[in-house]
Amino acid sequence: MAKTESEQLLAEIGSLLMADEEYPSEPTLLYAQLDVGMIGESIFKKIDDHFLYRRPLNERLSDALIELWEAQDGNYWWSELEYVVRDGRFEVAYFYPHEIDPEEDVIERRERALHRHFGEKPIIYPPFLTHEEERGYDL
C-alpha cells in the first residue's frame, strides 16, 4: 500500500528524532506549534530519572513539520501536535485552535503532555547559548 504524503512525513519526523547521535533514545516527545510563518518545536528525551530538553539538531525537522502542516486538507488546520516515540513506534495527536486555551502558555501545555505520556519527572534544560555560540550552532 502506498503511503500518503503525511504518512511519509510522519515517518521521516520519527527518523529525524532518533538521529540525535548524543541521545538517540526513546521515549521521546516532540511538541510543536505551527501557524503561518511560525514554527516552534520542543523535543524531550526520557533519560533515567528525568527528561532532557533537546534543541532541534537538524533544520530538516522544521521543514518536515511545515510540510506536514501544509499537507492538511480543508480550511480548518491543526495548530499544535504531540509526536511520541515509544517502543519503536510513534503516535501523533493534533490539536486545533478551538481546543487550545488562548490564555494558557504553550510551556504549560507541552509540560503537561510530557507528564501525561511519560509520568512525573524533573525536566533538565540546557544552558542558554551565547550569541557567538548560536552563530556556530550546527543546524
MOURBEL-V784387 format. One record per pair of residues at least 6 apart in sequence whose ideal C-beta (glycine too) atoms are under 7 Angstrom apart, sorted by sequence separation. I is the first residue (numbers start at 1). J is the second residue. D is the distance in Angstrom with one decimal. If there is no record, write none. Layout:
i->I j->J d->D
i->I j->J d->D
//
This chain:
i->18 j->24 d->5.2
i->45 j->51 d->6.9
i->56 j->62 d->6.4
i->72 j->78 d->6.9
i->84 j->90 d->6.4
i->32 j->39 d->6.8
i->33 j->40 d->4.4
i->44 j->51 d->4.7
i->45 j->52 d->4.7
i->83 j->90 d->6.3
i->84 j->91 d->4.8
i->32 j->40 d->6.8
i->44 j->52 d->6.8
i->69 j->77 d->6.8
i->129 j->137 d->6.3
i->32 j->41 d->4.4
i->44 j->53 d->5.8
i->45 j->54 d->5.9
i->83 j->92 d->5.2
i->17 j->28 d->5.2
i->30 j->41 d->6.2
i->31 j->42 d->4.8
i->42 j->53 d->6.7
i->43 j->54 d->4.3
i->81 j->92 d->6.1
i->82 j->93 d->4.6
i->81 j->93 d->6.6
i->111 j->123 d->6.9
i->17 j->30 d->6.0
i->30 j->43 d->5.4
i->43 j->56 d->6.4
i->81 j->94 d->5.2
i->81 j->95 d->6.8
i->28 j->43 d->6.6
i->29 j->44 d->4.6
i->41 j->56 d->5.5
i->80 j->95 d->4.3
i->28 j->44 d->6.9
i->78 j->94 d->3.8
i->79 j->95 d->6.5
i->13 j->30 d->7.0
i->28 j->45 d->5.4
i->78 j->95 d->6.0
i->79 j->96 d->6.6
i->78 j->96 d->5.3
i->79 j->97 d->5.1
i->27 j->46 d->4.6
i->25 j->45 d->5.6
i->41 j->61 d->6.6
i->76 j->96 d->6.7
i->80 j->100 d->6.5
i->41 j->62 d->6.6
i->79 j->100 d->6.7
i->23 j->45 d->4.8
i->25 j->47 d->6.8
i->39 j->62 d->5.5
i->23 j->47 d->7.0
i->41 j->65 d->6.3
i->17 j->43 d->6.6
i->39 j->65 d->6.1
i->39 j->66 d->6.1
i->23 j->52 d->6.4
i->23 j->54 d->6.3
i->34 j->65 d->6.4
i->82 j->113 d->5.0
i->34 j->66 d->6.9
i->32 j->65 d->5.4
i->84 j->117 d->5.4
i->20 j->54 d->6.3
i->34 j->69 d->4.5
i->20 j->57 d->5.8
i->19 j->58 d->6.7
i->16 j->58 d->5.7
i->16 j->60 d->6.0
i->35 j->79 d->6.1
i->16 j->61 d->4.7
i->34 j->79 d->6.3
i->33 j->79 d->6.6
i->33 j->80 d->5.0
i->13 j->61 d->6.7
i->16 j->64 d->6.6
i->32 j->80 d->6.7
i->32 j->81 d->5.2
i->13 j->64 d->5.2
i->31 j->82 d->5.8
i->12 j->64 d->5.2
i->13 j->65 d->6.8
i->29 j->82 d->6.6
i->30 j->83 d->4.0
i->9 j->64 d->5.3
i->29 j->84 d->5.5
i->27 j->84 d->6.9
i->28 j->85 d->4.3
i->9 j->67 d->5.5
i->10 j->68 d->6.9
i->27 j->85 d->6.4
i->9 j->68 d->4.4
i->26 j->85 d->4.6
i->27 j->86 d->4.3
i->26 j->86 d->5.7
i->6 j->68 d->6.1
i->9 j->71 d->6.8
i->51 j->114 d->6.0
i->6 j->71 d->5.2
i->5 j->71 d->5.1
i->40 j->106 d->7.0
i->18 j->85 d->6.8
i->17 j->85 d->5.8
i->42 j->110 d->5.4
i->13 j->83 d->6.1
i->44 j->114 d->5.3
i->51 j->121 d->5.5
i->53 j->123 d->6.2
i->14 j->85 d->5.7
i->50 j->121 d->5.2
i->53 j->124 d->6.8
i->46 j->118 d->5.2
i->49 j->121 d->6.1
i->50 j->122 d->4.9
i->51 j->123 d->4.7
i->52 j->124 d->5.2
i->53 j->125 d->4.7
i->33 j->106 d->5.6
i->50 j->123 d->6.9
i->51 j->124 d->6.9
i->53 j->126 d->6.6
i->50 j->124 d->5.3
i->14 j->90 d->4.7
i->31 j->110 d->3.9
i->44 j->123 d->7.0
i->10 j->90 d->6.8
i->59 j->139 d->4.2
i->58 j->139 d->6.6
i->10 j->92 d->6.1
i->31 j->113 d->5.8
i->29 j->113 d->6.5
i->29 j->114 d->5.3
i->29 j->117 d->5.9
i->27 j->118 d->5.7
//
